Amino acid sequence: MNTQSTLKTGTASASPTEPAVAAPLNTKTLFPLGSRERTIVHDNTEYRLRITAQGKLILTK
């Protein structure tokens, strides 16, 4: 797979041996209206994704 074209376009061509790749998500979409924390559920476990005061992302269980 051509990683460079995937990074530029946000999509990759799917082949029978490679799963389709979803387009990147923008944090402005994930954290609307100035929110700084979201809850993500994976395999029935909740995780917190938050933006720190320094603007970094932290994922905690």
N, CA, C, O and CB atoms as a CASP TS submission, in Angstrom:
PFRMAT TS
TARGET T0000
AUTHOR 0000-0000-0000
METHOD Language model
MODEL 1
PARENT N/A
ATOM      1  N   MET     1       0.850  -1.180   0.000  1.00  0.00           N
ATOM      2  CA  MET     1       0.000   0.000   0.000  1.00  0.00           C
ATOM      3  C   MET     1       0.888   1.232   0.000  1.00  0.00           C
ATOM      4  O   MET     1       1.929   1.250   0.656  1.00  0.00           O
ATOM      5  CB  MET     1      -0.963   0.004   1.221  1.00  0.00           C
ATOM      6  N   ASN     2       0.486   2.251  -0.724  1.00  0.00           N
ATOM      7  CA  ASN     2       1.249   3.484  -0.800  1.00  0.00           C
ATOM      8  C   ASN     2       0.837   4.399   0.340  1.00  0.00           C
ATOM      9  O   ASN     2      -0.201   5.056   0.262  1.00  0.00           O
ATOM     10  CB  ASN     2       1.045   4.177  -2.161  1.00  0.00           C
ATOM     11  N   THR     3       1.636   4.450   1.393  1.00  0.00           N
ATOM     12  CA  THR     3       1.318   5.236   2.573  1.00  0.00           C
ATOM     13  C   THR     3       1.292   6.714   2.250  1.00  0.00           C
ATOM     14  O   THR     3       0.458   7.444   2.786  1.00  0.00           O
ATOM     15  CB  THR     3       2.315   4.961   3.680  1.00  0.00           C
ATOM     16  N   GLN     4       2.182   7.173   1.391  1.00  0.00           N
ATOM     17  CA  GLN     4       2.262   8.590   1.063  1.00  0.00           C
ATOM     18  C   GLN     4       0.957   9.091   0.453  1.00  0.00           C
ATOM     19  O   GLN     4       0.465  10.149   0.846  1.00  0.00           O
ATOM     20  CB  GLN     4       3.422   8.847   0.106  1.00  0.00           C
ATOM     21  N   SER     5       0.387   8.354  -0.498  1.00  0.00           N
ATOM     22  CA  SER     5      -0.865   8.803  -1.092  1.00  0.00           C
ATOM     23  C   SER     5      -2.006   8.716  -0.088  1.00  0.00           C
ATOM     24  O   SER     5      -2.941   9.516  -0.147  1.00  0.00           O
ATOM     25  CB  SER     5      -1.191   7.978  -2.333  1.00  0.00           C
ATOM     26  N   THR     6      -1.945   7.763   0.826  1.00  0.00           N
ATOM     27  CA  THR     6      -2.971   7.650   1.860  1.00  0.00           C
ATOM     28  C   THR     6      -2.948   8.878   2.756  1.00  0.00           C
ATOM     29  O   THR     6      -4.004   9.407   3.101  1.00  0.00           O
ATOM     30  CB  THR     6      -2.768   6.374   2.695  1.00  0.00           C
ATOM     31  N   LEU     7      -1.761   9.341   3.139  1.00  0.00           N
ATOM     32  CA  LEU     7      -1.660  10.501   4.003  1.00  0.00           C
ATOM     33  C   LEU     7      -2.150  11.760   3.298  1.00  0.00           C
ATOM     34  O   LEU     7      -2.773  12.614   3.929  1.00  0.00           O
ATOM     35  CB  LEU     7      -0.226  10.685   4.470  1.00  0.00           C
ATOM     36  N   LYS     8      -1.884  11.887   2.018  1.00  0.00           N
ATOM     37  CA  LYS     8      -2.282  13.088   1.282  1.00  0.00           C
ATOM     38  C   LYS     8      -3.782  13.139   1.049  1.00  0.00           C
ATOM     39  O   LYS     8      -4.390  14.201   1.182  1.00  0.00           O
ATOM     40  CB  LYS     8      -1.556  13.152  -0.049  1.00  0.00           C
ATOM     41  N   THR     9      -4.387  12.012   0.705  1.00  0.00           N
ATOM     42  CA  THR     9      -5.791  12.022   0.335  1.00  0.00           C
ATOM     43  C   THR     9      -6.714  11.606   1.475  1.00  0.00           C
ATOM     44  O   THR     9      -7.895  11.955   1.474  1.00  0.00           O
ATOM     45  CB  THR     9      -6.007  11.121  -0.837  1.00  0.00           C
ATOM     46  N   GLY    10      -6.189  10.866   2.445  1.00  0.00           N
ATOM     47  CA  GLY    10      -7.013  10.404   3.546  1.00  0.00           C
ATOM     48  C   GLY    10      -7.752   9.120   3.238  1.00  0.00           C
ATOM     49  O   GLY    10      -8.501   8.620   4.076  1.00  0.00           O
ATOM     50  N   THR    11      -7.551   8.577   2.041  1.00  0.00           N
ATOM     51  CA  THR    11      -8.182   7.317   1.683  1.00  0.00           C
ATOM     52  C   THR    11      -7.160   6.428   1.012  1.00  0.00           C
ATOM     53  O   THR    11      -6.143   6.907   0.510  1.00  0.00           O
ATOM     54  CB  THR    11      -9.400   7.542   0.766  1.00  0.00           C
ATOM     55  N   ALA    12      -7.422   5.167   1.003  1.00  0.00           N
ATOM     56  CA  ALA    12      -6.556   4.216   0.324  1.00  0.00           C
ATOM     57  C   ALA    12      -7.429   3.296  -0.502  1.00  0.00           C
ATOM     58  O   ALA    12      -8.577   3.028  -0.145  1.00  0.00           O
ATOM     59  CB  ALA    12      -5.686   3.410   1.334  1.00  0.00           C
ATOM     60  N   SER    13      -6.888   2.818  -1.596  1.00  0.00           N
ATOM     61  CA  SER    13      -7.667   1.881  -2.395  1.00  0.00           C
ATOM     62  C   SER    13      -7.636   0.525  -1.706  1.00  0.00           C
ATOM     63  O   SER    13      -6.577   0.037  -1.311  1.00  0.00           O
ATOM     64  CB  SER    13      -7.119   1.784  -3.852  1.00  0.00           C
ATOM     65  N   ALA    14      -8.793  -0.065  -1.571  1.00  0.00           N
ATOM     66  CA  ALA    14      -8.888  -1.363  -0.910  1.00  0.00           C
ATOM     67  C   ALA    14      -8.696  -2.461  -1.943  1.00  0.00           C
ATOM     68  O   ALA    14      -9.210  -2.380  -3.059  1.00  0.00           O
ATOM     69  CB  ALA    14     -10.249  -1.524  -0.181  1.00  0.00           C
ATOM     70  N   SER    15      -7.967  -3.462  -1.565  1.00  0.00           N
ATOM     71  CA  SER    15      -7.781  -4.625  -2.416  1.00  0.00           C
ATOM     72  C   SER    15      -8.346  -5.822  -1.662  1.00  0.00           C
ATOM     73  O   SER    15      -8.661  -5.705  -0.478  1.00  0.00           O
ATOM     74  CB  SER    15      -6.265  -4.836  -2.795  1.00  0.00           C
ATOM     75  N   PRO    16      -8.478  -6.958  -2.316  1.00  0.00           N
ATOM     76  CA  PRO    16      -9.014  -8.134  -1.613  1.00  0.00           C
ATOM     77  C   PRO    16      -8.202  -8.532  -0.380  1.00  0.00           C
ATOM     78  O   PRO    16      -8.743  -9.138   0.545  1.00  0.00           O
ATOM     79  CB  PRO    16      -9.077  -9.304  -2.561  1.00  0.00           C
ATOM     80  N   THR    17      -6.903  -8.197  -0.358  1.00  0.00           N
ATOM     81  CA  THR    17      -6.072  -8.591   0.780  1.00  0.00           C
ATOM     82  C   THR    17      -5.928  -7.487   1.811  1.00  0.00           C
ATOM     83  O   THR    17      -5.472  -7.751   2.923  1.00  0.00           O
ATOM     84  CB  THR    17      -4.709  -9.007   0.302  1.00  0.00           C
ATOM     85  N   GLU    18      -6.306  -6.246   1.473  1.00  0.00           N
ATOM     86  CA  GLU    18      -6.182  -5.128   2.403  1.00  0.00           C
ATOM     87  C   GLU    18      -7.560  -4.589   2.768  1.00  0.00           C
ATOM     88  O   GLU    18      -8.394  -4.381   1.887  1.00  0.00           O
ATOM     89  CB  GLU    18      -5.312  -4.013   1.797  1.00  0.00           C
ATOM     90  N   PRO    19      -7.809  -4.360   4.057  1.00  0.00           N
ATOM     91  CA  PRO    19      -9.092  -3.754   4.431  1.00  0.00           C
ATOM     92  C   PRO    19      -9.125  -2.282   4.016  1.00  0.00           C
ATOM     93  O   PRO    19      -8.074  -1.660   3.866  1.00  0.00           O
ATOM     94  CB  PRO    19      -9.335  -3.888   5.957  1.00  0.00           C
ATOM     95  N   ALA    20     -10.306  -1.730   3.832  1.00  0.00           N
ATOM     96  CA  ALA    20     -10.449  -0.318   3.495  1.00  0.00           C
ATOM     97  C   ALA    20      -9.991   0.527   4.681  1.00  0.00           C
ATOM     98  O   ALA    20     -10.168   0.141   5.837  1.00  0.00           O
ATOM     99  CB  ALA    20     -11.919   0.018   3.110  1.00  0.00           C
ATOM    100  N   VAL    21      -9.404   1.676   4.383  1.00  0.00           N
ATOM    101  CA  VAL    21      -8.923   2.580   5.421  1.00  0.00           C
ATOM    102  C   VAL    21      -9.878   3.772   5.493  1.00  0.00           C
ATOM    103  O   VAL    21     -10.179   4.397   4.476  1.00  0.00           O
ATOM    104  CB  VAL    21      -7.450   3.047   5.135  1.00  0.00           C
ATOM    105  N   ALA    22     -10.346   4.077   6.688  1.00  0.00           N
ATOM    106  CA  ALA    22     -11.247   5.212   6.877  1.00  0.00           C
ATOM    107  C   ALA    22     -10.465   6.514   6.788  1.00  0.00           C
ATOM    108  O   ALA    22      -9.274   6.552   7.099  1.00  0.00           O
ATOM    109  CB  ALA    22     -11.980   5.113   8.233  1.00  0.00           C
ATOM    110  N   ALA    23     -11.127   7.566   6.369  1.00  0.00           N
ATOM    111  CA  ALA    23     -10.510   8.885   6.293  1.00  0.00           C
ATOM    112  C   ALA    23     -10.166   9.366   7.704  1.00  0.00           C
ATOM    113  O   ALA    23     -10.858   9.015   8.659  1.00  0.00           O
ATOM    114  CB  ALA    23     -11.449   9.896   5.579  1.00  0.00           C
ATOM    115  N   PRO    24      -9.114  10.158   7.842  1.00  0.00           N
ATOM    116  CA  PRO    24      -8.750  10.687   9.164  1.00  0.00           C
ATOM    117  C   PRO    24      -9.872  11.548   9.747  1.00  0.00           C
ATOM    118  O   PRO    24     -10.623  12.190   9.014  1.00  0.00           O
ATOM    119  CB  PRO    24      -7.452  11.509   9.072  1.00  0.00           C
ATOM    120  N   LEU    25      -9.971  11.549  11.074  1.00  0.00           N
ATOM    121  CA  LEU    25     -10.949  12.381  11.761  1.00  0.00           C
ATOM    122  C   LEU    25     -10.258  13.627  12.283  1.00  0.00           C
ATOM    123  O   LEU    25      -9.144  13.556  12.801  1.00  0.00           O
ATOM    124  CB  LEU    25     -11.633  11.605  12.915  1.00  0.00           C
ATOM    125  N   ASN    26     -10.912  14.756  12.147  1.00  0.00           N
ATOM    126  CA  ASN    26     -10.385  16.013  12.646  1.00  0.00           C
ATOM    127  C   ASN    26     -10.864  16.205  14.081  1.00  0.00           C
ATOM    128  O   ASN    26     -12.016  15.902  14.394  1.00  0.00           O
ATOM    129  CB  ASN    26     -10.822  17.203  11.742  1.00  0.00           C
ATOM    130  N   THR    27      -9.998  16.704  14.951  1.00  0.00           N
ATOM    131  CA  THR    27     -10.394  16.903  16.344  1.00  0.00           C
ATOM    132  C   THR    27     -11.510  17.931  16.470  1.00  0.00           C
ATOM    133  O   THR    27     -12.253  17.907  17.451  1.00  0.00           O
ATOM    134  CB  THR    27      -9.194  17.337  17.175  1.00  0.00           C
ATOM    135  N   LYS    28     -11.648  18.832  15.503  1.00  0.00           N
ATOM    136  CA  LYS    28     -12.755  19.792  15.548  1.00  0.00           C
ATOM    137  C   LYS    28     -14.085  19.080  15.362  1.00  0.00           C
ATOM    138  O   LYS    28     -15.119  19.557  15.830  1.00  0.00           O
ATOM    139  CB  LYS    28     -12.580  20.877  14.469  1.00  0.00           C
ATOM    140  N   THR    29     -14.061  17.934  14.676  1.00  0.00           N
ATOM    141  CA  THR    29     -15.260  17.118  14.514  1.00  0.00           C
ATOM    142  C   THR    29     -15.499  16.276  15.767  1.00  0.00           C
ATOM    143  O   THR    29     -16.639  16.117  16.204  1.00  0.00           O
ATOM    144  CB  THR    29     -15.136  16.212  13.272  1.00  0.00           C
ATOM    145  N   LEU    30     -14.435  15.744  16.335  1.00  0.00           N
ATOM    146  CA  LEU    30     -14.559  14.896  17.525  1.00  0.00           C
ATOM    147  C   LEU    30     -14.918  15.684  18.774  1.00  0.00           C
ATOM    148  O   LEU    30     -15.625  15.178  19.645  1.00  0.00           O
ATOM    149  CB  LEU    30     -13.273  14.147  17.760  1.00  0.00           C
ATOM    150  N   PHE    31     -14.441  16.911  18.868  1.00  0.00           N
ATOM    151  CA  PHE    31     -14.649  17.745  20.051  1.00  0.00           C
ATOM    152  C   PHE    31     -15.396  19.021  19.648  1.00  0.00           C
ATOM    153  O   PHE    31     -14.793  20.091  19.559  1.00  0.00           O
ATOM    154  CB  PHE    31     -13.289  18.093  20.732  1.00  0.00           C
ATOM    155  N   PRO    32     -16.704  18.909  19.407  1.00  0.00           N
ATOM    156  CA  PRO    32     -17.461  20.087  18.958  1.00  0.00           C
ATOM    157  C   PRO    32     -17.682  21.114  20.074  1.00  0.00           C
ATOM    158  O   PRO    32     -17.684  20.778  21.258  1.00  0.00           O
ATOM    159  CB  PRO    32     -18.807  19.651  18.401  1.00  0.00           C
ATOM    160  N   LEU    33     -17.862  22.345  19.671  1.00  0.00           N
ATOM    161  CA  LEU    33     -18.221  23.449  20.571  1.00  0.00           C
ATOM    162  C   LEU    33     -17.271  23.602  21.759  1.00  0.00           C
ATOM    163  O   LEU    33     -17.711  23.894  22.871  1.00  0.00           O
ATOM    164  CB  LEU    33     -19.622  23.247  21.083  1.00  0.00           C
ATOM    165  N   GLY    34     -15.996  23.411  21.531  1.00  0.00           N
ATOM    166  CA  GLY    34     -15.020  23.648  22.587  1.00  0.00           C
ATOM    167  C   GLY    34     -14.911  22.564  23.636  1.00  0.00           C
ATOM    168  O   GLY    34     -14.213  22.749  24.633  1.00  0.00           O
ATOM    169  N   SER    35     -15.589  21.424  23.443  1.00  0.00           N
ATOM    170  CA  SER    35     -15.450  20.346  24.420  1.00  0.00           C
ATOM    171  C   SER    35     -14.019  19.819  24.376  1.00  0.00           C
ATOM    172  O   SER    35     -13.343  19.923  23.353  1.00  0.00           O
ATOM    173  CB  SER    35     -16.474  19.202  24.142  1.00  0.00           C
ATOM    174  N   ARG    36     -13.568  19.258  25.480  1.00  0.00           N
ATOM    175  CA  ARG    36     -12.182  18.797  25.567  1.00  0.00           C
ATOM    176  C   ARG    36     -12.068  17.324  25.934  1.00  0.00           C
ATOM    177  O   ARG    36     -10.963  16.813  26.119  1.00  0.00           O
ATOM    178  CB  ARG    36     -11.432  19.622  26.577  1.00  0.00           C
ATOM    179  N   GLU    37     -13.207  16.635  26.041  1.00  0.00           N
ATOM    180  CA  GLU    37     -13.172  15.226  26.428  1.00  0.00           C
ATOM    181  C   GLU    37     -14.296  14.455  25.747  1.00  0.00           C
ATOM    182  O   GLU    37     -15.414  14.949  25.603  1.00  0.00           O
ATOM    183  CB  GLU    37     -13.278  15.082  27.956  1.00  0.00           C
ATOM    184  N   ARG    38     -13.965  13.211  25.324  1.00  0.00           N
ATOM    185  CA  ARG    38     -14.956  12.305  24.737  1.00  0.00           C
ATOM    186  C   ARG    38     -14.770  10.938  25.354  1.00  0.00           C
ATOM    187  O   ARG    38     -13.667  10.586  25.773  1.00  0.00           O
ATOM    188  CB  ARG    38     -14.825  12.238  23.182  1.00  0.00           C
ATOM    189  N   THR    39     -15.840  10.163  25.413  1.00  0.00           N
ATOM    190  CA  THR    39     -15.776   8.786  25.880  1.00  0.00           C
ATOM    191  C   THR    39     -15.873   7.882  24.665  1.00  0.00           C
ATOM    192  O   THR    39     -16.737   8.062  23.807  1.00  0.00           O
ATOM    193  CB  THR    39     -16.908   8.473  26.913  1.00  0.00           C
ATOM    194  N   ILE    40     -14.973   6.906  24.603  1.00  0.00           N
ATOM    195  CA  ILE    40     -14.946   5.935  23.513  1.00  0.00           C
ATOM    196  C   ILE    40     -15.135   4.562  24.126  1.00  0.00           C
ATOM    197  O   ILE    40     -14.492   4.241  25.125  1.00  0.00           O
ATOM    198  CB  ILE    40     -13.609   6.016  22.691  1.00  0.00           C
ATOM    199  N   VAL    41     -16.001   3.747  23.553  1.00  0.00           N
ATOM    200  CA  VAL    41     -16.218   2.381  24.034  1.00  0.00           C
ATOM    201  C   VAL    41     -15.595   1.422  23.031  1.00  0.00           C
ATOM    202  O   VAL    41     -15.901   1.465  21.839  1.00  0.00           O
ATOM    203  CB  VAL    41     -17.745   2.075  24.234  1.00  0.00           C
ATOM    204  N   HIS    42     -14.719   0.559  23.528  1.00  0.00           N
ATOM    205  CA  HIS    42     -14.060  -0.458  22.708  1.00  0.00           C
ATOM    206  C   HIS    42     -14.113  -1.773  23.462  1.00  0.00           C
ATOM    207  O   HIS    42     -13.629  -1.867  24.590  1.00  0.00           O
ATOM    208  CB  HIS    42     -12.581  -0.061  22.370  1.00  0.00           C
ATOM    209  N   ASP    43     -14.701  -2.792  22.841  1.00  0.00           N
ATOM    210  CA  ASP    43     -14.850  -4.103  23.488  1.00  0.00           C
ATOM    211  C   ASP    43     -15.456  -3.983  24.879  1.00  0.00           C
ATOM    212  O   ASP    43     -14.957  -4.576  25.835  1.00  0.00           O
ATOM    213  CB  ASP    43     -13.499  -4.806  23.577  1.00  0.00           C
ATOM    214  N   ASN    44     -16.530  -3.215  24.986  1.00  0.00           N
ATOM    215  CA  ASN    44     -17.264  -3.012  26.245  1.00  0.00           C
ATOM    216  C   ASN    44     -16.439  -2.349  27.343  1.00  0.00           C
ATOM    217  O   ASN    44     -16.793  -2.447  28.518  1.00  0.00           O
ATOM    218  CB  ASN    44     -17.770  -4.331  26.749  1.00  0.00           C
ATOM    219  N   THR    45     -15.362  -1.684  26.989  1.00  0.00           N
ATOM    220  CA  THR    45     -14.550  -0.940  27.949  1.00  0.00           C
ATOM    221  C   THR    45     -14.570   0.526  27.555  1.00  0.00           C
ATOM    222  O   THR    45     -14.391   0.867  26.386  1.00  0.00           O
ATOM    223  CB  THR    45     -13.087  -1.486  28.006  1.00  0.00           C
ATOM    224  N   GLU    46     -14.788   1.395  28.542  1.00  0.00           N
ATOM    225  CA  GLU    46     -14.812   2.829  28.269  1.00  0.00           C
ATOM    226  C   GLU    46     -13.416   3.425  28.396  1.00  0.00           C
ATOM    227  O   GLU    46     -12.668   3.113  29.323  1.00  0.00           O
ATOM    228  CB  GLU    46     -15.782   3.541  29.219  1.00  0.00           C
ATOM    229  N   TYR    47     -13.085   4.291  27.440  1.00  0.00           N
ATOM    230  CA  TYR    47     -11.832   5.033  27.437  1.00  0.00           C
ATOM    231  C   TYR    47     -12.170   6.510  27.340  1.00  0.00           C
ATOM    232  O   TYR    47     -13.193   6.880  26.763  1.00  0.00           O
ATOM    233  CB  TYR    47     -10.899   4.584  26.264  1.00  0.00           C
ATOM    234  N   ARG    48     -11.319   7.352  27.900  1.00  0.00           N
ATOM    235  CA  ARG    48     -11.499   8.798  27.799  1.00  0.00           C
ATOM    236  C   ARG    48     -10.432   9.365  26.883  1.00  0.00           C
ATOM    237  O   ARG    48      -9.242   9.126  27.087  1.00  0.00           O
ATOM    238  CB  ARG    48     -11.439   9.472  29.196  1.00  0.00           C
ATOM    239  N   LEU    49     -10.849  10.112  25.879  1.00  0.00           N
ATOM    240  CA  LEU    49      -9.937  10.827  24.996  1.00  0.00           C
ATOM    241  C   LEU    49     -10.103  12.295  25.318  1.00  0.00           C
ATOM    242  O   LEU    49     -11.197  12.848  25.202  1.00  0.00           O
ATOM    243  CB  LEU    49     -10.220  10.525  23.471  1.00  0.00           C
ATOM    244  N   ARG    50      -9.007  12.930  25.727  1.00  0.00           N
ATOM    245  CA  ARG    50      -9.132  14.332  26.091  1.00  0.00           C
ATOM    246  C   ARG    50      -7.976  15.158  25.544  1.00  0.00           C
ATOM    247  O   ARG    50      -6.893  14.645  25.263  1.00  0.00           O
ATOM    248  CB  ARG    50      -9.207  14.477  27.598  1.00  0.00           C
ATOM    249  N   ILE    51      -8.238  16.440  25.406  1.00  0.00           N
ATOM    250  CA  ILE    51      -7.236  17.398  24.955  1.00  0.00           C
ATOM    251  C   ILE    51      -6.652  18.052  26.204  1.00  0.00           C
ATOM    252  O   ILE    51      -7.395  18.572  27.036  1.00  0.00           O
ATOM    253  CB  ILE    51      -7.851  18.471  23.969  1.00  0.00           C
ATOM    254  N   THR    52      -5.336  18.029  26.338  1.00  0.00           N
ATOM    255  CA  THR    52      -4.677  18.606  27.502  1.00  0.00           C
ATOM    256  C   THR    52      -4.577  20.125  27.341  1.00  0.00           C
ATOM    257  O   THR    52      -4.895  20.673  26.285  1.00  0.00           O
ATOM    258  CB  THR    52      -3.272  17.983  27.700  1.00  0.00           C
ATOM    259  N   ALA    53      -4.135  20.787  28.396  1.00  0.00           N
ATOM    260  CA  ALA    53      -3.931  22.243  28.364  1.00  0.00           C
ATOM    261  C   ALA    53      -2.863  22.626  27.342  1.00  0.00           C
ATOM    262  O   ALA    53      -2.861  23.744  26.827  1.00  0.00           O
ATOM    263  CB  ALA    53      -3.533  22.760  29.758  1.00  0.00           C
ATOM    264  N   GLN    54      -1.947  21.684  27.051  1.00  0.00           N
ATOM    265  CA  GLN    54      -0.894  21.927  26.064  1.00  0.00           C
ATOM    266  C   GLN    54      -1.346  21.573  24.642  1.00  0.00           C
ATOM    267  O   GLN    54      -0.570  21.704  23.695  1.00  0.00           O
ATOM    268  CB  GLN    54       0.354  21.124  26.425  1.00  0.00           C
ATOM    269  N   GLY    55      -2.607  21.122  24.490  1.00  0.00           N
ATOM    270  CA  GLY    55      -3.141  20.805  23.175  1.00  0.00           C
ATOM    271  C   GLY    55      -2.816  19.414  22.682  1.00  0.00           C
ATOM    272  O   GLY    55      -2.973  19.132  21.494  1.00  0.00           O
ATOM    273  N   LYS    56      -2.368  18.538  23.563  1.00  0.00           N
ATOM    274  CA  LYS    56      -2.058  17.162  23.180  1.00  0.00           C
ATOM    275  C   LYS    56      -3.238  16.262  23.494  1.00  0.00           C
ATOM    276  O   LYS    56      -4.096  16.609  24.305  1.00  0.00           O
ATOM    277  CB  LYS    56      -0.792  16.660  23.901  1.00  0.00           C
ATOM    278  N   LEU    57      -3.277  15.099  22.844  1.00  0.00           N
ATOM    279  CA  LEU    57      -4.350  14.119  23.086  1.00  0.00           C
ATOM    280  C   LEU    57      -3.870  13.049  24.044  1.00  0.00           C
ATOM    281  O   LEU    57      -2.759  12.534  23.915  1.00  0.00           O
ATOM    282  CB  LEU    57      -4.823  13.475  21.761  1.00  0.00           C
ATOM    283  N   ILE    58      -4.723  12.715  25.014  1.00  0.00           N
ATOM    284  CA  ILE    58      -4.435  11.671  25.986  1.00  0.00           C
ATOM    285  C   ILE    58      -5.602  10.681  25.958  1.00  0.00           C
ATOM    286  O   ILE    58      -6.762  11.085  26.046  1.00  0.00           O
ATOM    287  CB  ILE    58      -4.218  12.269  27.430  1.00  0.00           C
ATOM    288  N   LEU    59      -5.297   9.395  25.837  1.00  0.00           N
ATOM    289  CA  LEU    59      -6.299   8.340  25.896  1.00  0.00           C
ATOM    290  C   LEU    59      -6.059   7.548  27.169  1.00  0.00           C
ATOM    291  O   LEU    59      -4.981   6.984  27.361  1.00  0.00           O
ATOM    292  CB  LEU    59      -6.243   7.418  24.631  1.00  0.00           C
ATOM    293  N   THR    60      -7.076   7.502  28.051  1.00  0.00           N
ATOM    294  CA  THR    60      -6.935   6.758  29.306  1.00  0.00           C
ATOM    295  C   THR    60      -8.080   5.779  29.465  1.00  0.00           C
ATOM    296  O   THR    60      -9.173   5.980  28.934  1.00  0.00           O
ATOM    297  CB  THR    60      -6.882   7.716  30.510  1.00  0.00           C
ATOM    298  N   LYS    61      -7.814   4.728  30.196  1.00  0.00           N
ATOM    299  CA  LYS    61      -8.817   3.687  30.443  1.00  0.00           C
ATOM    300  C   LYS    61      -9.636   4.053  31.653  1.00  0.00           C
ATOM    301  O   LYS    61     -10.540   3.309  32.035  1.00  0.00           O
ATOM    302  CB  LYS    61      -8.157   2.307  30.640  1.00  0.00           C
TER
END
